[in-house]
Amino acid sequence: MQPVELRHASRLINHGPTVLVGSAHGGRRNLMAAAWSMPVEFTPPRVVVVIDKSTFTRRLVLDSGHFVLSVPGRLQADLVYTLGSESGLEADKFERFGLQADAGPVLGLPLLRGCVAHMECRLIEEPHAQAAYDCFFGEVVSAQADERIFSGGHWLAPTEANADLHTLHHLGAGLFGIAAQAVQARKLA
């Protein structure tokens, strides 16, 4: 074991799927990459995502009261890195990068084509969490996933047929990991 600088400590447990946070308001829309998101409640389903104060997406989320979490797959690594490195304040990222989106079924939010899953969310106002920790809570009002990678309520094991659909896991500095194999656990006797 070796010491880890405290500024990197969160990376020890934060290698869940990277998401794209999208929102739209007043004729503007944006997508940004976020490595810090997680479920916080099953029924009703609720999630939290960290959206930095400096982002245009944060402004859209606060103004609209809605956001979408889209889960990109392996083939979208370059796009995810780019969306996380560029601001959407000056230019529409959808137009700039030729991105196609469909309107979400409940809130009409931009669902980026090619992602393996989407969750449209209504913002749950938590002013202290938003201001102090950049944490945005949302109630999931619609969810969809590609059945080639998520079926029966579970992620499917990596196979040759679905390898390009597996989720990206941010490891830092533009480096992502993907699931290489599955391990079926069993209860100890």
Secondary structure, 3 states (H helix, E strand, C coil): CCCCCHHHHHHHCCCCECEEEEEEECCEEEEEEECCEEEEECCCCEEEEECCCCCHHHHHHHHHCEEEEEECEHHHHHHHHHHHHCCCCCCCHHHHCCCCEEECCCCCCEEECCCCEEEEEEEECCHHHHHHHCEEEEEEEEEEECCCCEECCEECCCCCCCHHHCECEEEECCEEECCCCCCCCCCCC
